[in-house]
Amino acid sequence: MKNMETRPDIERLRKKRQRNVQEQNSLVEYGLRTEAIYWREHALPKALRDEGLARGVDWDNSIILDLVRDFPGMPRLYGLLLSQDETFISFEIDTDKLHENIIDVEEWSDCSSMQNLNTHNRGTGMGWGAQAILIRRELCATPADKQSL
């Protein structure tokens, strides 16, 4: 994993009161990467997978950045994904209890304009959106693509 801190280093950084820019970026990268890898290794809820496919999401080349299930007072599935064409999509899908059947799609919208895509922010380093794009490119790259990262 590119620039990935080891688990003890991440724990040390989490406990630290003041972090420099590189440490802040490491924590953000770790969180994004952990979520993306988890959902690439585990099955997505069927309702989300089906809705994404119906809307043109290529799940092999997209990553989940945030997915919340069964939070009280919210649709059963909501979160954020980064699609194959690097569009940030915010979604809220109400489903049955098993997350298999869609009851209602309350939101499926492009929220790319709300992401910080700047690679050099003064005082905070790389923007969250820019880090997410780099992680998607790394995780979804073919072996030939990985050589150029």
Disulfide bonds with the S-S distance in Angstrom:
none
